[in-house]
Amino acid sequence: MPERIGLLVGMESSFPPAFLERVNREPGVVAEYAKIGGTPAEGWKSPYRVIVDRISQEIPHYRMHLKAAALSGCYVINDPHWWQADDKFFGYSLAARLGVAVPRTVMLPQKAYMERIDVRRSLRNLEFPLDWEAITKYVGFPAVLKPADGGGWRDVYIVRNWEELIRAYDLSGQLVMTLQEFIEFEDYVRCICIGKDAIYPIKYDPKQRCYVHTPNGFLTKALEERIMSDALKLNVALGYDMNTVEFAIRDGVPYAIDFTNPAPDMAKESVLEPHFEWCVDKMARLVIEAAKGQRKSPSRDHRFFKYVEGT
């Protein structure tokens, strides 16, 4: 019987059919849109050898199912236990320890809390008032105020002074926010990363939120090597098989800006040709190798998986 590969997607239209068609050229495997219903806790095993997940960040039911699928031996891309443990602020802390350049960043307490929180008794461990002077002196202006665990450019503010910072912070509600140094960049690169080893740097315009057609070699050799090396470090440390890593380049230094993206944009209309074909080819090769046992599932590094295997 061929090894089954399941694809979980949302509203995507270009990547899914191209990916399925490419995988299904390979003898010994069959790729299809995964079907998920009720999931038993006892004695259940996923019917898929590999599942590619591009939507569970928005569908909690899928994410919980994928954890059980991984426990049953399915190779899940991206592994739900790995990426759910991450947030943007953790990513910056991790990058700094890996020697990857990141903007100066401070995580801030929430502005507001759920109703049952008594601010006089429940927040006794919270420093109050915050040392805003020290925070803004460290980060500087202009700065970016954004969620510590967010994405899709939601609730992001560029603040140029104290008044704009407080105005934006007051709008943040119960979100945990980070204040980050704004990098006045000369160039901007988004790397598509597949399988922790295939890195594809593409010029990107964050203002228009689009990729930019450029000739090969738009980066100097030294800068490209550093970007590729830093992107590789981050993906290996995060355990992601599918990710994008963004760098803002200032004075020849690539600062990692955004790099915890478990379901990166791979739409043909966004990524553009020939980058789209590269994404389809690399993703197809990744899942085929995983289905044939040529790649180790990240799930097997979890302590509970090792314990289950040993019983």
Order of alpha helices (4+ residues) and beta strands (2+ residues): beta-alpha-beta-beta-alpha-beta-alpha-alpha-beta-alpha-beta-beta-alpha-beta-beta-beta-beta-alpha-beta-beta-alpha-alpha-alpha
